């Protein structure tokens, strides 16, 4: 039996991301956010409160 990774949404661009293969991740207020690219991760890290507030994951 295999487990499929649960998909999450990149809080910057809205792209669907598989946490197992995400280009980057960041912790903020006890939650891990996953990103499709390093560029999205850098945008998040510059102002995490702005993007975390609208994240649906």
Residue pairs with C-beta under 8 A, 6 or more apart in sequence:
5 18
5 19
5 20
5 21
6 19
7 16
7 17
7 18
8 16
8 17
8 19
8 33
8 34
8 57
9 15
9 16
9 17
9 55
9 56
9 57
10 16
10 17
10 33
10 34
10 35
10 36
10 40
11 33
11 35
11 44
11 51
11 52
11 54
11 55
11 57
12 35
12 40
12 43
12 44
12 51
13 36
13 40
15 36
17 34
17 35
17 36
19 25
19 32
19 34
22 34
22 35
22 36
23 35
23 36
23 37
23 38
23 40
23 41
24 34
24 35
24 37
24 38
24 40
24 41
25 32
25 33
25 34
25 35
25 41
26 32
26 33
26 35
26 41
26 44
26 45
26 48
27 33
28 44
28 48
28 49
28 52
29 52
31 52
31 57
33 44
33 48
33 51
33 52
33 55
33 57
35 41
35 44
43 51
44 51
44 52
